Amino acid sequence: MTVTNGLYTIQIEMSDGGRGRAHGIIVLRDGKIAGGDSYFYYTGSYTADRGKWRGELVTTEHTKSSGALPLFGGREVTCGFSGSYSANGAQVQGTALVGKTSVLFHAKLQLQSEF
């Protein structure tokens, strides 16, 4: 079994190095990642085998937030992650490098539609 190609919802919680959360959508297809939320878009790649996966993701701001300062605001941020997956979802732990600060995060992905 490999990661199911499809559209996923993603819930991200950031901890050490900065606090925050984000909710968005993400597409996983044949080792490629694309997605986003209200303020950022994500691109990247992954490898998967036997229930484990790992990859790299770049987060880029597409819309400025009014009234709040997002942790990643104004920066292109590279994230490395690893975790596990099943037929209908996945989870990851990773590190985002925000300037000179490492931010730990955890994310849950839930499959919404296969393709």
ChimeraX commands (.cxc) that place a marker at each C-alpha (Angstrom):
marker #1 position 0.00,0.00,0.00 radius 0.5
marker #1 position 1.16,3.55,-0.73 radius 0.5
marker #1 position -0.29,6.97,0.04 radius 0.5
marker #1 position -3.68,7.26,-1.68 radius 0.5
marker #1 position -3.73,9.83,-4.49 radius 0.5
marker #1 position -6.40,12.37,-3.63 radius 0.5
marker #1 position -7.67,15.53,-2.01 radius 0.5
marker #1 position -7.13,15.78,1.76 radius 0.5
marker #1 position -8.06,18.21,4.50 radius 0.5
marker #1 position -5.09,19.12,6.67 radius 0.5
marker #1 position -4.96,20.37,10.26 radius 0.5
marker #1 position -1.60,21.71,11.41 radius 0.5
marker #1 position -0.57,22.50,15.00 radius 0.5
marker #1 position 2.74,24.30,15.60 radius 0.5
marker #1 position 4.51,24.13,18.95 radius 0.5
marker #1 position 8.16,24.60,20.03 radius 0.5
marker #1 position 9.69,27.65,18.36 radius 0.5
marker #1 position 6.32,29.28,17.70 radius 0.5
marker #1 position 2.65,28.69,18.36 radius 0.5
marker #1 position -0.07,28.51,15.76 radius 0.5
marker #1 position -2.44,26.40,13.75 radius 0.5
marker #1 position -3.68,26.20,10.20 radius 0.5
marker #1 position -6.43,24.33,8.37 radius 0.5
marker #1 position -6.46,23.83,4.63 radius 0.5
marker #1 position -6.53,21.40,1.76 radius 0.5
marker #1 position -3.74,19.41,0.19 radius 0.5
marker #1 position -3.46,17.21,-2.88 radius 0.5
marker #1 position -1.16,14.17,-2.79 radius 0.5
marker #1 position -0.49,12.63,-6.18 radius 0.5
marker #1 position 2.33,10.30,-7.21 radius 0.5
marker #1 position 4.92,11.83,-4.89 radius 0.5
marker #1 position 3.90,15.46,-5.42 radius 0.5
marker #1 position 2.19,17.84,-2.95 radius 0.5
marker #1 position 0.08,20.93,-3.69 radius 0.5
marker #1 position -2.41,22.77,-1.53 radius 0.5
marker #1 position -3.09,25.76,0.63 radius 0.5
marker #1 position -5.23,27.71,3.04 radius 0.5
marker #1 position -6.53,31.29,3.32 radius 0.5
marker #1 position -3.06,32.85,3.41 radius 0.5
marker #1 position -0.49,30.31,2.16 radius 0.5
marker #1 position 0.02,27.77,-0.59 radius 0.5
marker #1 position 2.09,24.60,-0.24 radius 0.5
marker #1 position 4.20,22.69,-2.76 radius 0.5
marker #1 position 6.53,19.77,-2.26 radius 0.5
marker #1 position 7.27,16.11,-2.69 radius 0.5
marker #1 position 7.19,12.88,-0.70 radius 0.5
marker #1 position 8.20,9.23,-0.73 radius 0.5
marker #1 position 6.17,6.46,0.90 radius 0.5
marker #1 position 6.56,2.77,1.65 radius 0.5
marker #1 position 4.94,0.28,4.03 radius 0.5
marker #1 position 2.88,2.75,6.02 radius 0.5
marker #1 position 5.67,5.30,6.52 radius 0.5
marker #1 position 6.28,8.46,4.52 radius 0.5
marker #1 position 8.55,11.49,4.48 radius 0.5
marker #1 position 8.96,14.59,2.43 radius 0.5
marker #1 position 9.64,18.27,2.05 radius 0.5
marker #1 position 7.17,21.11,1.74 radius 0.5
marker #1 position 7.61,24.79,0.87 radius 0.5
marker #1 position 5.04,27.23,2.29 radius 0.5
marker #1 position 4.60,30.59,0.53 radius 0.5
marker #1 position 2.32,33.46,1.53 radius 0.5
marker #1 position -0.21,34.43,-1.19 radius 0.5
marker #1 position -2.44,36.85,0.79 radius 0.5
marker #1 position -1.48,39.22,3.60 radius 0.5
marker #1 position -3.43,38.74,6.83 radius 0.5
marker #1 position -5.22,41.80,8.18 radius 0.5
marker #1 position -5.26,42.19,11.94 radius 0.5
marker #1 position -2.92,39.27,12.67 radius 0.5
marker #1 position 0.72,38.43,12.07 radius 0.5
marker #1 position 1.04,34.82,10.85 radius 0.5
marker #1 position 4.09,32.96,12.14 radius 0.5
marker #1 position 5.27,32.32,8.54 radius 0.5
marker #1 position 4.10,35.74,7.28 radius 0.5
marker #1 position 6.18,37.27,4.49 radius 0.5
marker #1 position 8.57,34.32,4.27 radius 0.5
marker #1 position 9.02,31.28,2.11 radius 0.5
marker #1 position 9.39,28.49,4.67 radius 0.5
marker #1 position 10.82,25.02,4.04 radius 0.5
marker #1 position 9.48,22.14,6.14 radius 0.5
marker #1 position 10.73,18.58,6.46 radius 0.5
marker #1 position 8.34,15.89,7.71 radius 0.5
marker #1 position 7.94,12.18,8.40 radius 0.5
marker #1 position 5.05,10.11,9.64 radius 0.5
marker #1 position 2.61,7.31,8.91 radius 0.5
marker #1 position -0.33,6.80,6.57 radius 0.5
marker #1 position -3.31,4.53,6.07 radius 0.5
marker #1 position -5.84,4.11,3.25 radius 0.5
marker #1 position -7.86,7.18,4.29 radius 0.5
marker #1 position -5.45,9.52,6.06 radius 0.5
marker #1 position -2.00,10.32,7.35 radius 0.5
marker #1 position -0.17,12.11,10.09 radius 0.5
marker #1 position 3.22,13.79,10.18 radius 0.5
marker #1 position 5.66,15.41,12.56 radius 0.5
marker #1 position 8.16,17.87,11.22 radius 0.5
marker #1 position 10.26,20.97,11.51 radius 0.5
marker #1 position 9.84,24.27,9.71 radius 0.5
marker #1 position 12.79,26.63,9.45 radius 0.5
marker #1 position 11.40,30.17,9.95 radius 0.5
marker #1 position 14.37,32.49,9.53 radius 0.5
marker #1 position 16.82,31.14,12.13 radius 0.5
marker #1 position 14.09,29.57,14.28 radius 0.5
marker #1 position 13.05,25.92,14.08 radius 0.5
marker #1 position 9.31,25.40,14.63 radius 0.5
marker #1 position 8.02,21.91,15.39 radius 0.5
marker #1 position 4.65,20.92,13.97 radius 0.5
marker #1 position 2.21,18.03,13.85 radius 0.5
marker #1 position -0.36,17.59,11.08 radius 0.5
marker #1 position -3.30,15.28,10.42 radius 0.5
marker #1 position -4.55,14.62,6.90 radius 0.5
marker #1 position -7.98,13.15,6.15 radius 0.5
marker #1 position -8.79,11.82,2.66 radius 0.5
marker #1 position -11.83,13.55,1.17 radius 0.5
marker #1 position -11.75,12.33,-2.43 radius 0.5
marker #1 position -9.62,9.79,-4.28 radius 0.5
marker #1 position -8.37,10.27,-7.84 radius 0.5
marker link #1:1,2 radius 0.2
marker link #1:2,3 radius 0.2
marker link #1:3,4 radius 0.2
marker link #1:4,5 radius 0.2
marker link #1:5,6 radius 0.2
marker link #1:6,7 radius 0.2
marker link #1:7,8 radius 0.2
marker link #1:8,9 radius 0.2
marker link #1:9,10 radius 0.2
marker link #1:10,11 radius 0.2
marker link #1:11,12 radius 0.2
marker link #1:12,13 radius 0.2
marker link #1:13,14 radius 0.2
marker link #1:14,15 radius 0.2
marker link #1:15,16 radius 0.2
marker link #1:16,17 radius 0.2
marker link #1:17,18 radius 0.2
marker link #1:18,19 radius 0.2
marker link #1:19,20 radius 0.2
marker link #1:20,21 radius 0.2
marker link #1:21,22 radius 0.2
marker link #1:22,23 radius 0.2
marker link #1:23,24 radius 0.2
marker link #1:24,25 radius 0.2
marker link #1:25,26 radius 0.2
marker link #1:26,27 radius 0.2
marker link #1:27,28 radius 0.2
marker link #1:28,29 radius 0.2
marker link #1:29,30 radius 0.2
marker link #1:30,31 radius 0.2
marker link #1:31,32 radius 0.2
marker link #1:32,33 radius 0.2
marker link #1:33,34 radius 0.2
marker link #1:34,35 radius 0.2
marker link #1:35,36 radius 0.2
marker link #1:36,37 radius 0.2
marker link #1:37,38 radius 0.2
marker link #1:38,39 radius 0.2
marker link #1:39,40 radius 0.2
marker link #1:40,41 radius 0.2
marker link #1:41,42 radius 0.2
marker link #1:42,43 radius 0.2
marker link #1:43,44 radius 0.2
marker link #1:44,45 radius 0.2
marker link #1:45,46 radius 0.2
marker link #1:46,47 radius 0.2
marker link #1:47,48 radius 0.2
marker link #1:48,49 radius 0.2
marker link #1:49,50 radius 0.2
marker link #1:50,51 radius 0.2
marker link #1:51,52 radius 0.2
marker link #1:52,53 radius 0.2
marker link #1:53,54 radius 0.2
marker link #1:54,55 radius 0.2
marker link #1:55,56 radius 0.2
marker link #1:56,57 radius 0.2
marker link #1:57,58 radius 0.2
marker link #1:58,59 radius 0.2
marker link #1:59,60 radius 0.2
marker link #1:60,61 radius 0.2
marker link #1:61,62 radius 0.2
marker link #1:62,63 radius 0.2
marker link #1:63,64 radius 0.2
marker link #1:64,65 radius 0.2
marker link #1:65,66 radius 0.2
marker link #1:66,67 radius 0.2
marker link #1:67,68 radius 0.2
marker link #1:68,69 radius 0.2
marker link #1:69,70 radius 0.2
marker link #1:70,71 radius 0.2
marker link #1:71,72 radius 0.2
marker link #1:72,73 radius 0.2
marker link #1:73,74 radius 0.2
marker link #1:74,75 radius 0.2
marker link #1:75,76 radius 0.2
marker link #1:76,77 radius 0.2
marker link #1:77,78 radius 0.2
marker link #1:78,79 radius 0.2
marker link #1:79,80 radius 0.2
marker link #1:80,81 radius 0.2
marker link #1:81,82 radius 0.2
marker link #1:82,83 radius 0.2
marker link #1:83,84 radius 0.2
marker link #1:84,85 radius 0.2
marker link #1:85,86 radius 0.2
marker link #1:86,87 radius 0.2
marker link #1:87,88 radius 0.2
marker link #1:88,89 radius 0.2
marker link #1:89,90 radius 0.2
marker link #1:90,91 radius 0.2
marker link #1:91,92 radius 0.2
marker link #1:92,93 radius 0.2
marker link #1:93,94 radius 0.2
marker link #1:94,95 radius 0.2
marker link #1:95,96 radius 0.2
marker link #1:96,97 radius 0.2
marker link #1:97,98 radius 0.2
marker link #1:98,99 radius 0.2
marker link #1:99,100 radius 0.2
marker link #1:100,101 radius 0.2
marker link #1:101,102 radius 0.2
marker link #1:102,103 radius 0.2
marker link #1:103,104 radius 0.2
marker link #1:104,105 radius 0.2
marker link #1:105,106 radius 0.2
marker link #1:106,107 radius 0.2
marker link #1:107,108 radius 0.2
marker link #1:108,109 radius 0.2
marker link #1:109,110 radius 0.2
marker link #1:110,111 radius 0.2
marker link #1:111,112 radius 0.2
marker link #1:112,113 radius 0.2
marker link #1:113,114 radius 0.2
marker link #1:114,115 radius 0.2
view
